[in-house]
Every structure is written in structure tokens, then in C-alpha cells.
Amino acid sequence: MKHVIALDVGGTGMKAALVGADGTLLYEARRATGRERGPDAVVESVLAFAADLRAYGQEHLGESALAAGVAVPGIVDAENGIAVYAANLGWRDVPMRRLLGERLGGVPVALGHDVRTGGLAEGRIGAGKDADRFLFVPLGTGIAGAIGIAGTIEAGAHGYAGEIGHIVIRPDGPDCPCGQRGCLETLASAGAVSRAWAAASGDPEADAADCAKAVESGDPKAVAVWLNAVDALAAGLVTALTLLDPRTLIIGGGLAEAGETLFTPLRAAVEERVTFQKLPHIAPAALGDTAGCLGAGLLAWDLLSTEVSA
């Protein structure tokens, strides 16, 4: 059965699948990234995982994968197949496309940025599948974005498009690792909410999910922390929709798991801020943590179709 390898490399874990031509997941697997062993070991883990997936396809599906798609975090040079830099994995200038191609017997390999790859899947087969223009914003440890236009993701001239997490919302706000102060992700990411709630509650182990539960039970300290984050998020999203005019705004990541505890006040805060702008449909992401892996599969099938048409 014809299939491709899809691999989503995260800071702590890797998600993988063998994906059929119709998007069916024929096989799924997960492994630890093992970043504590260092960047070279992480690269080897990625290559070994891909090779094992290829072997599984040969044994159980009757043929080798036709191509592979891999989504990685950090700065990515998709055109040249290089994983330029990832702070959470420690690697620099890894020629991922070449290394994977060699390990997989010369099959074509597509490399993508993890958020843009997840956005590709949400746009084609998830929450944005009926929208010609969308913005996908996952709220995790940080915040990034994927700009969807007619079934593709706009990467920008240098591959940095969609970095909404580094819009400055409060110039006197917390320091950001990027060098600025008051960036959106220092105020409204799941990581930011976790830090704020740990401080407000006095529990250093408390996280964003705990804060959401406390909001639901009416804890005034939790409500203050939550609404502060929602206010910052709404400000950042209105800046983005002013520039991009998306038809659909897709919110994903860990913070979105709070459901209407997030979406009800967020929709109200965005609506309160817009003036002349058209209010987009604000929807939760549909694919959860499989979006990156599904998107990697789409990248691989897209690469094959491009090669056939060329």
C-alpha cells in the first residue's frame, strides 16, 4: 500500500505515522526525543525512528515509503532542508533533509517548521478546511502562528512569518528571551499563565491547567491571572487580524484545552477591541497534538505531487 513517513519532532517527544494517499493513518508511533543526551543524539534518534518506520512499512504494508515529511521546532530553512537552530533541542545547522534521505534509501524528504506544518494540517483537514484565509495560533510554552492562504502556509521571505508571539503588547512587561520586553508569549502563553498562577497561588508546581480549574471554581486570584492573559492575547490577535484579515482564527495548544473557559472571554475581548476590522470566526483547533504529524504527511505527499508535475 502506497504511503509516506510523517514525523513531528518536539522538545520532549516525537510523534510519527505512516500516512496513506487519502490521509489515512496506517500506523502511528511515539518516542521520547531524549534531548538530555545532547543534540547529536537527538538527530540520531530522529534518523533511527524514520528508518524503523520505513522497515515497518516494508514488512506490514508491502512496500517502502515513497517520501518522508518531518516537522521540527525552531528556525527552519525549508527550501534547503536545514534545521537551522532549535533552543530546546540544542542543534544548529543540521542538514536534516540530506541526512534523512540518505538513511531512507534516497527517497525525497520535505522539512517544515512545526507550527506551520501543524497549521497546514488544520487548514486542509482540521478547523480551517473551509476557510480560504486563516491564522493558526497554538498557545503552548510559547506562542507562534501559521498564516494560511488557499490551502498553503505563507512562510515569508526569510521563513519567519507568523511569529505573533513576539509582537510587543506591553513595553514595560516581562523580559523575553528574544531580547524585547512584554512580548505576547511572555503574557499569554500556557507557560506565562503557569508562571503567573504559580506566583499568585504560592504553589511553585501549579500550571495553566490548574489555573483554568481554579477559574472555573470562581477563585478570584485565578480569574485575575486568567483575564490578564486573555486581555494580552486579545490585543495581540487584533493586531494580527488587522494586518492579515483572516476568515478564521484557529486557537490551539495547551491553553486551548480549557475550552470555553478560554474561548468565551477571548471572543468577547477580541470583539470589544475591533473597530473597522471584520471579526473572524474564532475556533478551537480540531487536530490536537497530531496536527504536526498529519501536516508532515501532507508535506511529503505535496512533495511527491510537485515532483510528478515537474
Secondary structure, 3 states (H helix, E strand, C coil): CCEEEEEEECCCEEEEEEEECCCCEEEEEEEECCHHHCHHHHHHHHHHHHHHHHHHHHHHCCCCCCCEEEEECCEEECCCCEEEEECCCCEEEECHHHHHHHHCCCCCEEEEEHHHHHHHHHHHHCCCCCCCEEEEEEECCCECCEEEECCEEECCCCCCCCCHHHCECCCCCCECCCCCECECHHHHCHHHHHHHHHHHHCCCCCCHHHHHHHHHCCCHHHHHHHHHHHHHHHHHHHHHHHHHCCCEEEEECHHHHHCHHHHHHHHHHHHHHCCCCCCCEEEECCCHHHHHHHHHHHHHHHHHHHHHHC
